[in-house]
Amino acid sequence: MNQVPAKRFAFVIEDLYGGGAQKSLLYTADQLRQRGHAVKVFTLRERVEHRLPEGLEIENLAVVTRLTKATSTVLTEKWQASRIKRALAPWQPDVVISCSCDKITRHLDFPNLYFWVKSDVSAKFSDPQQRERAFAKVRRFYRGRQVIAVSKGVKDNLERVVGLEAERIVPIYNPYEREPFVAMAEEDAPVPDGDFFLCVAAIEPRKRHDRLLRAYAESGVTTPLAIMGKGKPEHEASVREQIEALGLEDRVLWLGYHHNPYPFIRQAKAMVLTSDAEGLPRVLIEALLLQTPVVSVDCPSGPREILTQELAEYLVAPDDEPGLADALRRMDRSPVAIEPRHYRQFLKETVLPQFEAL
């Protein structure tokens, strides 16, 4: 049972459509509710894709509309923020957490308002001008404010690379529980027979399938490589052309997109990630929860925090393709056995008390 005094948590997010940010917010909010706290999720528009947890209170404030999108000015943002404040004030939250709508909520002045930053802006842009504009925006939004960073790497980069002078940056991982992933992994799926390495990633340049394929070709392993994901037609065509150019047609399995990837992840010999940048890659944590080992590049900013202890031997510098090939060979010869100590830091029992301490 929860031993800390009950608090009132308000989560503010633009909508509940798409991505991992929405999914992890709903899960965190509902788990805090189950631990005895009063929790309410405020959305700024009515777009819902995710399954809503039963018993979690959600209120749509309808302050993001076609009109506000068309007239997006600071004046509009301040009006939207005033409407949010009017809804929050009677509820008297002890903690307010803003996610994916900070352009608006930065105009709020609640004393215990946190901005939940889920990605590493320092690694998103290669063009120097775009990069500096993005950094300036982060400094403008969060200077002197309180921030929750999704990983220690995101916190460090906000401070050292972006130059953010926040009042406080607290690194807190997204919370997980193992059982739902095990249950989803037991569902029927067209999983390939035999051993295979698996890459689950959107087919886009930032995920660096080119790096993966070159290292896999160099490794010489005969265990097939399965690629799961979807992308723009031109990006998919580029990856397929490289598979052909490297003569890997017989060893690379093109799985396409699957709504439930977990049966594939559980059966894989290892998960492989070769991205240029991540915030805290869920797919690596989920692999460990399913006791599937991981080979990954040490990109900013999450893999180093996920592959700890002896798993760090399979963390390779992003540009070290021979090292990546060697890691694949070593994993192919002797896959690492994953134990609870490898993923305990991400379990809800470890993480939720850190939200309660805000």
N, C-alpha and C positions, 0 to 999 in steps of 0.2 A: 504493500500500500504506500501511497505518497505520504511522506513525513513532513514535507515543507508546507508552510501556510498557503492556503489557496489564493491564487491571484486572478485578476481579470485581464485576459489577453485579447487584443483586437488585431486582426490581420487585415491589411488593406492591399488589394491586388486589382489590376485592371479588369481581368476576366479569368475564367477557368477553362480556357480553350488552349489545347496544344501542350507542349513542352514539359520538361522535367521540373521547372520552377513551380508550376501550378500543382503538379503531382506531389512534390515534396512539401509544399505549403499545406495542402489539404491533409496529408498524412501527419505532419507535425502538429497542426491545429487539433486534429481529432485525438491524437495520442495525449496531448496536454489536457484535453477535455476528459479523457478516460482516467487521467490521474487526479481528477477532482477539481480542476480549475474551470472557471467560467470563460468560455471561448466563443468569439464571434468573428466570422469572416465577412468583410465588407468588399463587395465588388463594385467596379465603376461602370460596368455595362453588362448586359445580359447575354453572355456568350459562354455556354457550358458544354464541355466535351467529356470531362472526366466523371467517373462515378462519384457521387457525393456521399460521404459517410453518413449513415443514419444517425440522427441525433445531433449533428453539427449544425449550428445556426448560421445561416448565410443570408445576408441582406444586400440586395442590389440597389445602389444609390443612383444609377442611371445618369451620371454626370459626364460620361463620355458618349457623345452622339455624333451623327454625321455633321451636324452644325459645328460642334466644338472642334472636330477634326479639321474642318475647313477653315476655321478662324483660330488656329492655334497660336495664341499670343500669351505673353506673361499675364496680361489682364484676364484672359480666359482661364489660365491655370489658377490664378488667385481666386476667381469666382468658384471654380471647381473645388479648390481646397477649402473654401468657406463652407460649402455644402457638406463636405466630408466632416469638417470640424463640428458642424451643427448636429450631425448624426452620431458622432463619437462622444461628444461632451456629456449627454445624459446617461450614457452607458458607463462612464467613469472608469476607463481601463487603467490598470496599473502599468501595462506595457503595450505599446503600439508598434507593430512591425510592418513596414512598407516593403512591398516586393513588386518589381516590374512596373511601377507607376510613379517613380521618384520625381519625374519632371513636374508632377502635380503636388505630391505630398511634401516636397521640399519647402513648400510655403506654409506648412503646419508648424505649430510651436509647442506641441505637447512635450512635457519635461522628459518623459521616458520613451521617446520615439527613436526607433532603430530602423536603419535602411539595410535590407538584406541583399548583399551583393553576391551574385551567383557565378559570375564569370571573370576571367582575367583580361581586363581591357588592355593591359600592357603587351599582350601577345596577339592582339586581333588585327593590327594594321602594320603593313610593311612600308607604306608611303609615309614619309616623315611629317608632311603637313596634316594628313588625315589623323595620324597618331597624336600629334600635338593638340589638334582640335578636340579629339576624344579625351585626352588627359585634362585639358582646360575645363571641359564640361564636368568631369568627375570632381575636379577641385572646386568648381563653382557649386555643385550640388551638395557636396558632403563636407566642405571645410567647416570645422568646429562642430560637426554633428557626430552622432553615435552610429557605428556601422557594425553589422554582423557579416563577416567574410566566410564564405563557404569552405575555405581551407586556409591553413597557415601560409601557403604559397601565395594565395590571393591577397592576404593581409600584408605580407612582406612586399609584394609588388606594388600595392597601393601606396605604401609608405616610401619605399626606396626608388621605384621606377617612375611612378606617376607623381610623386611628391605631394601626396595628400596629407594635410595637417588636420586630422579629425580630432574631435574631443576624445574619442575612444574607438578602437577597432577590436572586436572580439571574434576570434576564429571559432566557429561552431560547425561541425560536420552535419550533413543531412542525416536524420535518424533512420535506421533500418531495423526490420525484424526478418529473420531467416525463413520462417514457416511459409509465408505466402509465396515466396519464390520457389521453394521446394514443391508446393502444391501445383504451381503453374508449370514447373518442369516435368510433372508427371502426366500432363495432358498429351493426347495423341498429336504427333507431328511427323512430317516426312524427313526424319533425321537420317543423314547418310549412314550407310553401314561402315563399320570399322573405325579406325582412328582418323582424326582430322584436326588440323589447326583451324581456328575460327577468328575472323575479324568481323565485328559488328559495328558498322559506322556508316553514316550518310556518305553517299558517293559524291564527294566534293573535294576540291584541291587541298583544303586545310587538313583533311584526314590522311593525306599522303599515302594513298594506295600505291603510288609509283615507288616510294621508298620500301614499302612492304614487299612488293613483287620482286624488286631487284635483290633484296636481302634473301628472300625465300629462294630465288633462283640460285643465288650464290651458295646457300646453305647445302644444297645437294640432297636434302632430305626427300624421301619418297612418300612420307605421310602427306596426303592431300591438304591443300589450303582451301577452306571454304570462305567465301566473301558474302556477307549478308548486309543488305541495305539498298537504298534507292537514291537517285539523284536526278539532276537534269539530264536529258538525253545525250547532250554533248559530253558531259562528264562521264556517264556510263560508257559511251562509245570510246572515249580516250582510254579508260581502264581496260576495256576489252581488247583494244588494239595493242596495248602494252603486253597483255597476257600472250597474245599471238606472236608479237615480236620476240618475246623471251622464250618462245617454244614451250609454254606452260599449259597449253590447252588440255592436256591429259591429266594434269595434276591440280588444276584450280577448279573448284566447284562454285558456280554462280548461283547463289540461293535466292536472290531477290529479297524483297521485304517480307517479313513475317510479323504479324501483330504480337504474337507470343514467341519471343526468341529463346525462352528459357530451356525448353527441351534440348535445343541445339547446344546452348552454353554448357549445360550439365554433361552432355556426352562428349564435348570437345576434349581433345588431349590437352590443349591450352588455348587461352584467349590471347590475341595479339593486337596491340594498339601502337600506331605509328604516327599519330597526329603531330602537327606543329604546335598546337595549343589546346588546352582544356582548362576547365575551372576545377572541378573535382569529378573525373569521369565515372559516372554511375556504373557503366558497363563493367569496369574492373572490379568494383566493390561487389556487384551482383555475381560476377564469376566466382569470387572468393566465397561468397555465401553459399554457392552451389558446389564448393570444393573443387573448382577448376582452377589450375594454376595460370599464371599470366606472364607473358613476355611483353615489355613495353619500352618505348623510348622515354627518356627523362625530360619530357617537355614541360613547360610551365603550364599548370602549376600543381597538379594533383598526384600524378603517378608516384612520386617519391614518398608521399605520405601514405599511400596505399600499399606499396610493395616494401614492407619493412622486414626486419630480422633477416633470415636467409633468403627471403624472396627478393631482396635488393640485388642479389647476384644476377637477376634477369631484367635489370633496369639498365638501359644502354643510352649513351649520349645520342641525341637526335641525328647528328650527321655521321655517326659511326655505323655505316651499313655492314662492314665486315664484322663488327661486334654484334650487331643484330643477327646476322647469319649464324655466328657462333652460338648465340643464346638459343636460337631455334634448334641447332644441332644438339646442344646439351639437354634442352628440354625434351627433344625427341628421344634421346637415349635413355633419360631417366627423369620422368615427370616428377615435380615436387608434390608431396602430400600436403594438402591444405588442412589446417586445424583451426579450432575456434580462436586461438590466440592471434591468428593472422587477421581476423576481422572484428575482434571484440570492440575496438575503438569506435566502430560505426554503428553498433547496436543501440537501440533506443534506450536501453538501461543506462548506457554510458552518456548518451547525448542529451536526452531530455532534461536531466538535472541542470545542464548548462543554460538551457532556455529559462528554467525556473529561477535561476540565479540572477537574471537580468533585472 
